[in-house]
Amino acid sequence: MNKIYEYEATEQSVDVRNFSIVSDRKLTWGEILDAICLPNISKEGDGITDDGITVTYLWTDYGDDAQFDVDGELKDE
C-alpha cells in the first residue's frame, strides 16, 4: 500500500490594499469594512456603488517579507 503525504502550507506577507471610498453620509467602521469587500481586487480601478457608497479598488502594495512554512514529511533533494 502506498503512503499518502499531506501538507499544510501557509504564506504570510505584508500586502496593503488601497481603496477610495466616497459616500453621501458619514460611515461606520462596519460600513467601511463591508464597502471594501465590494470591488474586484484582482482588477485595479474596479468600482462599485451601493447604497450611496462608491468604493474603488486602487492597487495593492505587495510586501517583500513573505514567510513560507510547510508541515509534513519532505523528500530529500
C-alpha positions as CSV (number, residue, x, y, z in Angstrom):
1,M,0.0,0.0,0.0
2,N,1.3,3.4,-0.9
3,K,1.8,6.0,1.8
4,I,-0.2,9.2,1.4
5,Y,1.6,12.5,2.3
6,E,-0.4,15.5,3.4
7,Y,1.0,19.1,3.8
8,E,-0.3,22.3,5.2
9,A,1.4,25.3,3.5
10,T,0.9,29.0,4.6
11,E,2.3,32.2,3.1
12,Q,2.3,35.4,5.1
13,S,3.3,38.7,3.8
14,V,2.7,42.4,4.4
15,D,0.3,43.3,1.5
16,V,-1.6,46.5,1.7
17,R,-4.7,47.0,-0.5
18,N,-5.7,50.6,-1.2
19,F,-9.3,51.7,-1.8
20,S,-11.1,55.0,-2.4
21,I,-14.5,55.4,-0.7
22,V,-16.9,58.2,-1.4
23,S,-20.2,58.4,0.5
24,D,-23.2,60.7,0.8
25,R,-23.1,60.2,4.6
26,K,-20.7,59.6,7.4
27,L,-19.9,55.8,7.6
28,T,-19.4,53.4,10.5
29,W,-16.4,51.2,10.8
30,G,-18.6,48.2,9.8
31,E,-19.8,50.0,6.7
32,I,-16.2,50.7,5.6
33,L,-15.3,47.0,6.1
34,D,-18.4,46.0,4.1
35,A,-17.6,48.5,1.4
36,I,-14.0,47.3,0.7
37,C,-15.4,43.8,0.0
38,L,-17.5,45.1,-3.0
39,P,-15.0,45.7,-5.8
40,N,-13.0,43.1,-7.6
41,I,-9.5,43.3,-6.1
42,S,-7.9,41.4,-9.0
43,K,-8.7,44.4,-11.3
44,E,-7.2,47.8,-10.4
45,G,-9.7,50.6,-10.9
46,D,-12.7,48.4,-10.3
47,G,-15.5,50.4,-8.7
48,I,-19.0,49.7,-7.3
49,T,-21.7,51.9,-6.0
50,D,-24.2,50.6,-3.4
51,D,-26.5,52.4,-1.0
52,G,-24.9,55.8,-1.7
53,I,-21.3,54.5,-1.2
54,T,-18.9,54.3,-4.1
55,V,-15.8,52.2,-3.5
56,T,-12.9,51.8,-5.9
57,Y,-10.1,49.3,-5.6
58,L,-6.9,51.3,-6.4
59,W,-3.9,49.0,-6.1
60,T,-2.0,46.6,-3.8
61,D,1.4,47.3,-2.3
62,Y,2.9,43.8,-2.1
63,G,5.1,43.2,0.9
64,D,8.6,41.9,0.4
65,D,8.9,39.9,3.6
66,A,7.0,36.8,2.7
67,Q,7.2,33.9,5.1
68,F,6.6,30.3,3.9
69,D,6.1,27.3,6.0
70,V,5.4,23.6,5.3
71,D,4.3,21.0,7.8
72,G,4.8,17.4,6.7
73,E,7.4,14.8,5.8
74,L,9.5,16.1,2.9
75,K,11.6,14.2,0.4
76,D,15.3,14.9,0.5
77,E,16.6,16.9,-2.5
